[in-house]
Amino acid sequence: MRANKALDLSSQSTGLPPDGLANPRKAWSRAGLAPGDWTFRFTPEALAEVEAIVAALRKDPLPTLLLTPEQFELPACRELMGRVRALLVEGIGFCVVDGLPLERYSEEEAKAAYWVLGLLVGRTVAQKWDGTMLYDVTDTGRALGYGVRASWTDAELVFHTDNCFSAAMPEIVSLLCFSPAASGGISRFCSIHTILERLRERHPKLLRRLYRPFYYDRQAEHAPDAPKVTYAPALAWEDGRLHGRLNNNLIRKGHELAGQPLDAEGAEALAALEEVMADEELWVELRMERGQLQLLNNLEFVHYRSAFTDDERHKRHLVRLWIRDRGRRGFDG
């Protein structure tokens, strides 16, 4: 029996996927990729445009959230970020853009330039229920628990898609690295298309279970009187495009909050997911460095972060943008 109160997205399930892959480029494994496949660099022309953004703001300041690309001349940045978006949406689904000279800017100036670059990829949206648009990813010292997002801790983040419990998930996740951790904090990327192929081969019955709904913990990111859980399929297809809501931890917590024990087949399906995603042949591993942007297609690829350690000289600090062109700009879309 379904819980009385849940954000019900179960109708998003559109049945089983097409027989073939919508885009074979997305079903990659580690052996088929090299760093040149996912790495971009800021060109001198693009960096000059970034310098011009900062110079303009020093002369005539505006709040970052009021900035738009149309306020600046950005042909080189438009071309670069257009190639980035194409790789994310139609290609391998993740990339690194290297070479932003953060030493030239204050933190607020760098965030402003980053905001404008993000808008060249797509529409930025809220990352918390309170409307936060630029989100600092750093260890706040709080213990992981209900209402404390793992991005505010130094804990391991298992393979997941961001905001998998909202009505409209972010389509692209972007991170700017101000400072890496002293140790750890390694990123991994894995294609959900490749995961599906493995599950089709090894666990076809359990794969079908992923197209039926689960409960998800909403991590207290909602109005006080709103449901604490979402009810949605882990996998769905919309207009031929895969939409993955993958976060085994939030599913297990969601079933606890809903008072609905996870069914045996559902538990087996989550275990099968973990078995497949544990195969290091299926993922690429990277360490973010200062001045790098890291972007990911959040609907068709999962990402992971290893636990990390800070010290007095190295406190890990990233700034995140969520990008989504559909729905409203609020947290749930």
C-alpha positions, 0 to 999 in steps of 0.5 A: 500500500502506498504511503499517504503523502508522497510527491508522486511522479510514478506516471513518468515511467514510460515502459521499457527502453527501445530495443537499440541504443538511442546514441551508441556514443553514450554507452562507453567503457573506460577502454574506449576513452582517452583524456583528449575525448573529455578535455577542453581548454580555455583559448586565449580569446575566451580568456580575454572575454572572461577578463572583460567580464571581470573588468566590466564588473569592477567598473560597474558592479551588478549582483551576479544573479542579474548577469546574462551573456547578452550583456557581454561580447562573448563569441569565443566563450559561446563557441567553447561552451557550445562544444561543451554542451554538444559533448554533454547532450549528444556525446560521452556526457562529461567533460573538463574545461581547464585553465581558468586563471583564478589567481587573477580574480576575487572569489566573487569575480570568479563566481560571476564569470562562472555564472555567465559561462554556465548560462552559455550552456543552459538555464541555471536553476535553484539547487535548494528549496530556499532558491540558492542558485550558486551552491558551495560544495565544501565540508561544513563539519556537520555529520551526515544525516537527515537534512544534511546533504552529503555535499556538505560533508567529507563523506563518500558519495556513491554513484548517483544522479543529482536531485533525483527526487525532484519533479524535474532533475537538473539536466547538467551539473557543473562544478568549478574548483577553487581548491581541491582536497589535500587528499581524496575527493576523486570524481568518477563517471559512469554511463547509465546506457552502459549499465543498462547493457550490462543489466540486460545481459545479466539481470533482465528481470531486475532491470525491468524492476527499475522501471517501476517506482521507488520511494526517495528521501527528499533530504528535507528540501521542501516546504514544511508541510510537503511530503518527505518522499518522492515516488518515482521510477528509477529509469524512464524514457522521454522522447527517446531520451533516458532519464535516470533517477539513481541513488540507492542510498536515497531510495533505501532512506525513502522507503524507511521514511515512507514506512514502506519496506523495500520489496525483495525484487527492488532490493535485488535490483539495487544490489545488481546496480551496485554490482555493475557500477563497482566494475572499474572498467565502466567508469573514468576517474578524475581529480579536479584541480584549481581553475577547472570546470567539470560538467556532466549530463545528469540524466544519462550518466552517474557520478561519484566522489570519494571521501576526502581529507582537508588540512589547514592549507587545503580545504576542498571548495567547489562551486556548483551550478545546476542547468535545466531548460525545462520546467520552472527555475525553482528547486522542484522544477 
